[in-house]
């Protein structure tokens, strides 16, 4: 299993609008992408990748003149507890994406833009008229990928066209777009202190996704606070 680094521009765009999800893409080299052991390995690789990137960030920070008197021990250090990953809960596509995403039509359920002071919801692409208003769905569990994407602690800084477009571009790059033919597992947030921030209130997200018929598996994680 080898990390692929083919989403640099998309990562930058997502960060610029305020998305706080992290993702890692791995090429499969003979492993069965549907197998639980492969998913567990991908989950662990995802955490190790986040750990590596976190360490690299603080090492760069400490090279700046204003941090010359500081030590690495004064800053966050990410830890990984492989034993706490668990077995990974199998999810179906609808539960993974959540009720704010209509995969078939390529639309997210978004607040209207014509009356910004109201909380009316519409499927992206529908006219903002009374007949198209949608009642807010019940969010179960963690709310799914669409919720984690749309509602970071400081909200997204983009109009609805960009919000919708980048989400489905993310799906296209990571898991083959709208096919919906995935093996998905959700992993325990007890596996790392990376998730401590999200446990304060926003939430924690940790999935591995294998799109059938591909030679890749993806780890997606989210944890943030205000």
PyMOL commands that set and color helices and strands:
alter all, ss='L'
color gray80, all
select helices_A, chain A and resi 8-17+36-62+65-67+72-74+82-84+93-97+130-132+144-150+160-175+189-191+193-199
alter helices_A, ss='H'
color red, helices_A
select strands_A, chain A and resi 2-4+21-27+89-91+101-102+107-111+121-123+182-186+204-211+216-223
alter strands_A, ss='S'
color yellow, strands_A
deselect
rebuild
show_as cartoon
